[in-house]
Amino acid sequence: MGFLTDITFDFNQPNAMDIAILSVSLNVHSTKRIAKEAQDAGHYVEMIDHTKCSVKLGTDKPQIYLNDEDITDEFDAIIPRIGTTVTRHGAAIVKQFEMNNIFSTARSLGITRARNKVRTLQIMARKGIPIPETVFSINPHNVEDQIKLLGGGPVIIKLQEGTQGKGVMLAESKKSAKSIIDTLYNMNTSILLQEYIEEANGEDLRIIVVGNKVVASMKRTSDIDDFRSNVHRGAETEVVQLTPKEKFIAINATKHLGLGVAGVDLIRSKKGPLLIEVNASPGLKGIEAATNVNVAKHIIQFVEKNGRRKRK
């Protein structure tokens, strides 16, 4: 398994937990940070590559295997860090741990909901969480009507399952929007259209919620040549003070999706704060550096508080 052998554990420590981090690689910064905080707190932690896991059904108790090793009852809690390309399988593995009464920092349903932007926005709209005006369709013959529903150009065009700013395009005119949308429809790609919030000025807020509490928040400002304010794309970051409404939106969006840990993205508009998306596996590098908050430690403390309640 992905056991971290460079740490000495006290296996007689009464409050020690067995924690699995579901991630494809220990080289991912956020995975390493969470593992280190778990180890520093005296817990036994393993990195489990969920793409190498199988579930065996049809027996008295369904079993979870890592390659040929039965890990069904090995852990008190799991911390899913599921990548975009393996969402379905990763969520299915998380679901099986849940069904075996193992605490997870993210419900399997929450992972799949958050990964799909349209599903997230549908839930937010139903729950009264403010979002930008959004249109989605698969009809390539009424592109002009779709753009008109948003008041014309410019519009934001997004792939429904893009991450880290990938698959987000700004079409500054109706003509360019139609050209991009036609191309994406011809590629059988699922997209959505959103109104362009000019007053946001290339800025957004990334808020980390852990266990119904905002633990860190930062403002991201895009490069002068790129409207997408994402750290992976070179955005500048700084600590930001949130309004009560922004905190309310972030906490409730996380709760409505069924996530214990989430990164919530908002923008500030003339209409007030608007939710853009929710990330079930938020990166920690940018926000920990910008805020000097130990987010990974908050995640481990959340696991400590809840993990043993589920374990029988």
C-alpha positions as CSV (number, residue, x, y, z in Angstrom):
1,M,0.0,0.0,0.0
2,G,1.0,3.6,0.1
3,F,2.3,3.5,3.6
4,L,4.5,6.5,4.6
5,T,7.5,4.6,6.0
6,D,9.6,7.6,7.0
7,I,7.5,8.2,10.1
8,T,7.6,6.4,13.4
9,F,4.2,5.6,14.9
10,D,3.2,4.8,18.4
11,F,0.6,2.1,17.8
12,N,-0.3,2.1,21.5
13,Q,-1.5,5.7,21.4
14,P,-5.1,5.4,22.6
15,N,-6.5,8.1,20.3
16,A,-4.6,7.0,17.1
17,M,-6.8,6.4,14.0
18,D,-6.2,4.4,10.8
19,I,-6.8,6.9,8.0
20,A,-6.7,6.3,4.3
21,I,-6.2,9.1,1.8
22,L,-7.7,8.1,-1.6
23,S,-5.3,9.7,-4.1
24,V,-3.5,8.5,-7.2
25,S,-0.2,9.8,-6.0
26,L,1.6,10.8,-2.9
27,N,3.5,13.4,-4.9
28,V,0.4,15.6,-5.1
29,H,1.1,18.6,-2.8
30,S,-2.3,18.5,-1.0
31,T,-2.1,14.8,-0.4
32,K,1.3,15.2,1.2
33,R,0.2,18.0,3.4
34,I,-2.8,16.1,4.7
35,A,-0.7,13.0,5.3
36,K,1.9,15.0,7.2
37,E,-0.7,16.5,9.5
38,A,-2.3,13.1,10.1
39,Q,1.1,11.7,11.0
40,D,2.1,14.7,13.2
41,A,-1.2,14.1,15.1
42,G,-0.1,10.5,15.8
43,H,-2.3,8.7,13.3
44,Y,-1.5,5.8,11.0
45,V,-2.0,7.0,7.5
46,E,-1.9,5.3,4.1
47,M,-2.2,6.7,0.6
48,I,-4.6,4.4,-1.3
49,D,-4.7,4.6,-5.1
50,H,-8.4,4.2,-5.7
51,T,-7.9,3.4,-9.3
52,K,-6.3,0.1,-8.2
53,C,-9.2,-0.7,-5.9
54,S,-11.9,-3.3,-6.6
55,V,-15.2,-4.1,-4.9
56,K,-16.4,-7.6,-4.6
57,L,-20.2,-8.0,-4.3
58,G,-22.5,-11.0,-3.8
59,T,-21.1,-12.1,-0.5
60,D,-22.5,-11.6,3.0
61,K,-20.4,-8.4,3.3
62,P,-19.1,-6.6,0.2
63,Q,-15.3,-6.4,0.2
64,I,-12.9,-3.7,-0.9
65,Y,-9.6,-4.8,-2.4
66,L,-6.4,-2.9,-3.2
67,N,-5.0,-5.2,-5.9
68,D,-5.3,-8.5,-4.1
69,E,-5.4,-7.2,-0.5
70,D,-8.6,-7.0,1.4
71,I,-8.8,-3.5,3.0
72,T,-12.5,-3.6,3.9
73,D,-12.0,-3.1,7.6
74,E,-8.6,-1.5,7.7
75,F,-9.5,2.1,8.3
76,D,-11.5,4.3,10.7
77,A,-11.9,7.1,8.1
78,I,-11.1,8.0,4.6
79,I,-10.2,11.3,2.9
80,P,-11.1,11.2,-0.8
81,R,-8.9,13.2,-3.2
82,I,-10.6,12.0,-6.4
83,G,-9.3,13.2,-9.8
84,T,-11.5,14.4,-12.6
85,T,-10.7,11.6,-15.0
86,V,-11.7,8.8,-12.6
87,T,-14.7,10.4,-10.8
88,R,-17.2,7.6,-11.3
89,H,-14.9,4.8,-10.1
90,G,-13.5,6.9,-7.3
91,A,-17.0,7.8,-6.1
92,A,-18.0,4.1,-6.3
93,I,-15.1,3.2,-4.0
94,V,-16.0,5.9,-1.6
95,K,-19.6,4.7,-1.6
96,Q,-18.6,1.2,-0.6
97,F,-16.5,2.6,2.3
98,E,-19.6,4.6,3.4
99,M,-21.8,1.5,3.1
100,N,-19.3,-0.3,5.3
101,N,-19.8,2.4,7.9
102,I,-16.4,4.1,7.4
103,F,-16.4,7.9,7.9
104,S,-15.6,10.0,4.8
105,T,-14.8,13.7,4.6
106,A,-16.8,13.8,1.3
107,R,-19.9,11.7,0.5
108,S,-19.8,9.9,-2.8
109,L,-22.9,11.7,-4.0
110,G,-21.3,15.0,-3.1
111,I,-18.2,14.2,-5.1
112,T,-20.2,13.4,-8.3
113,R,-22.5,16.4,-7.8
114,A,-19.6,18.9,-7.3
115,R,-17.8,17.5,-10.4
116,N,-20.7,18.4,-12.6
117,K,-21.2,22.2,-12.8
118,V,-24.7,22.0,-14.1
119,R,-25.8,19.6,-11.3
120,T,-24.2,21.9,-8.7
121,L,-25.9,25.0,-10.1
122,Q,-29.3,23.2,-10.3
123,I,-29.0,22.3,-6.6
124,M,-27.9,25.8,-5.6
125,A,-30.7,27.4,-7.6
126,R,-33.3,25.1,-5.9
127,K,-31.9,25.9,-2.5
128,G,-31.9,29.7,-3.1
129,I,-28.1,30.1,-3.3
130,P,-27.4,33.1,-5.7
131,I,-25.6,32.1,-8.9
132,P,-24.9,33.9,-12.2
133,E,-27.6,33.6,-14.9
134,T,-26.9,30.3,-16.6
135,V,-28.1,28.5,-19.7
136,F,-27.4,24.9,-20.7
137,S,-28.7,23.0,-23.7
138,I,-27.7,20.4,-26.3
139,N,-29.5,22.0,-29.1
140,P,-27.0,23.3,-31.7
141,H,-29.7,25.0,-33.7
142,N,-30.7,27.7,-31.2
143,V,-27.3,29.1,-30.1
144,E,-28.4,32.7,-30.8
145,D,-31.5,32.2,-28.7
146,Q,-29.3,30.8,-25.8
147,I,-27.0,33.8,-26.0
148,K,-30.1,36.2,-26.1
149,L,-31.4,34.6,-22.9
150,L,-28.3,36.0,-21.2
151,G,-28.7,39.4,-22.7
152,G,-26.2,38.9,-25.6
153,G,-22.4,39.0,-25.5
154,P,-20.0,38.9,-23.8
155,V,-20.8,35.4,-22.3
156,I,-18.8,32.9,-20.4
157,I,-18.6,29.4,-22.0
158,K,-17.7,26.5,-19.7
159,L,-17.2,22.8,-20.1
160,Q,-19.5,21.1,-17.6
161,E,-16.6,19.1,-16.0
162,G,-13.6,21.4,-16.4
163,T,-11.3,22.2,-13.4
164,Q,-8.6,24.7,-12.5
165,G,-9.8,27.2,-15.1
166,K,-9.5,24.7,-17.9
167,G,-12.4,24.7,-20.3
168,V,-13.6,28.2,-19.4
169,M,-13.8,30.7,-22.3
170,L,-14.8,34.3,-22.7
171,A,-16.7,35.1,-25.9
172,E,-16.7,38.9,-26.2
173,S,-19.3,39.0,-29.0
174,K,-22.3,37.1,-30.1
175,K,-20.4,36.1,-33.3
176,S,-17.4,34.7,-31.4
177,A,-19.7,32.9,-28.9
178,K,-21.7,31.3,-31.7
179,S,-18.4,30.1,-33.3
180,I,-17.1,28.6,-30.1
181,I,-20.4,27.0,-29.1
182,D,-20.9,25.5,-32.6
183,T,-17.4,23.9,-32.4
184,L,-18.0,22.4,-29.0
185,Y,-21.4,21.1,-29.9
186,N,-19.9,19.4,-33.0
187,M,-17.4,17.8,-30.7
188,N,-20.3,16.4,-28.6
189,T,-19.0,18.4,-25.6
190,S,-21.4,19.3,-22.7
191,I,-21.2,23.0,-22.0
192,L,-23.0,25.7,-20.1
193,L,-23.3,29.5,-20.8
194,Q,-23.1,32.1,-18.1
195,E,-23.5,35.9,-18.0
196,Y,-20.3,37.8,-17.9
197,I,-19.9,39.7,-14.6
198,E,-17.8,42.6,-15.8
199,E,-17.6,44.3,-12.4
200,A,-15.9,41.2,-10.9
201,N,-12.8,42.5,-12.9
202,G,-11.1,39.1,-13.1
203,E,-11.3,38.5,-9.3
204,D,-13.0,35.7,-7.4
205,L,-13.0,34.3,-3.8
206,R,-11.8,30.9,-2.9
207,I,-13.3,29.8,0.5
208,I,-12.4,26.6,2.3
209,V,-15.1,25.0,4.4
210,V,-14.4,22.2,6.8
211,G,-17.2,20.7,8.9
212,N,-19.7,23.6,8.5
213,K,-17.0,26.2,9.3
214,V,-15.1,28.6,7.0
215,V,-11.4,28.0,7.9
216,A,-9.6,30.0,5.2
217,S,-10.5,32.5,2.4
218,M,-8.5,34.3,-0.2
219,K,-9.1,36.6,-3.2
220,R,-7.6,35.6,-6.5
221,T,-6.9,38.2,-9.2
222,S,-6.3,37.0,-12.7
223,D,-3.3,37.9,-14.9
224,I,-3.9,41.0,-17.0
225,D,-4.3,38.9,-20.1
226,D,-6.5,36.2,-18.6
227,F,-9.9,36.7,-17.0
228,R,-9.7,33.3,-15.2
229,S,-8.6,33.9,-11.6
230,N,-7.1,30.5,-10.8
231,V,-3.9,30.0,-8.9
232,H,-2.8,27.2,-11.3
233,R,-3.0,29.8,-14.1
234,G,-0.8,32.3,-12.3
235,A,-3.4,34.4,-10.5
236,E,-2.3,36.6,-7.6
237,T,-3.7,35.9,-4.2
238,E,-4.3,37.7,-1.0
239,V,-6.2,37.2,2.3
240,V,-9.8,38.5,2.1
241,Q,-12.4,39.4,4.8
242,L,-15.7,37.7,4.0
243,T,-19.0,39.3,4.5
244,P,-21.6,37.3,6.6
245,K,-23.5,36.6,3.4
246,E,-20.4,35.2,1.7
247,K,-19.8,32.9,4.6
248,F,-23.4,31.8,4.7
249,I,-23.3,30.9,0.9
250,A,-20.1,29.0,1.3
251,I,-21.2,26.9,4.3
252,N,-24.6,26.2,2.9
253,A,-23.4,25.3,-0.6
254,T,-21.0,22.8,1.0
255,K,-23.8,21.4,3.1
256,H,-26.3,21.1,0.2
257,L,-23.9,19.0,-1.8
258,G,-23.1,16.7,1.1
259,L,-19.5,17.5,1.5
260,G,-17.5,17.8,4.8
261,V,-14.6,19.6,3.1
262,A,-14.9,21.8,0.1
263,G,-13.4,24.7,-1.8
264,V,-16.2,27.2,-2.7
265,D,-15.7,29.8,-5.4
266,L,-17.7,33.1,-5.4
267,I,-17.5,36.3,-7.3
268,R,-18.7,39.7,-6.1
269,S,-21.2,41.4,-8.3
270,K,-23.6,44.4,-8.3
271,K,-26.3,41.9,-7.2
272,G,-24.1,40.6,-4.3
273,P,-22.0,37.5,-4.0
274,L,-22.6,34.8,-6.6
275,L,-21.6,31.1,-6.4
276,I,-19.5,29.9,-9.3
277,E,-18.6,26.3,-8.3
278,V,-17.8,24.0,-5.5
279,N,-14.7,21.7,-5.5
280,A,-14.8,18.5,-3.5
281,S,-11.0,18.1,-3.5
282,P,-9.7,21.7,-3.2
283,G,-6.0,22.3,-3.6
284,L,-4.2,23.5,-0.4
285,K,-1.0,25.0,-1.7
286,G,-2.2,28.4,-2.8
287,I,-4.6,29.1,0.1
288,E,-2.3,27.9,2.8
289,A,0.5,30.1,1.4
290,A,-1.8,33.1,1.0
291,T,-3.5,32.9,4.3
292,N,-0.9,31.2,6.5
293,V,-3.8,28.9,7.8
294,N,-3.0,25.2,8.3
295,V,-6.0,23.9,6.3
296,A,-4.7,20.3,6.4
297,K,-4.7,20.4,10.2
298,H,-8.3,21.5,10.2
299,I,-9.2,18.6,7.9
300,I,-7.5,16.1,10.3
301,Q,-9.2,17.6,13.3
302,F,-12.5,17.2,11.4
303,V,-11.7,13.5,10.9
304,E,-10.8,13.1,14.6
305,K,-14.0,14.6,15.7
306,N,-16.2,12.5,13.4
307,G,-14.4,9.3,12.5
308,R,-14.9,7.4,15.6
309,R,-18.6,8.1,15.7
310,K,-19.1,6.0,12.6
311,R,-16.8,3.1,13.6
312,K,-18.4,0.1,15.3
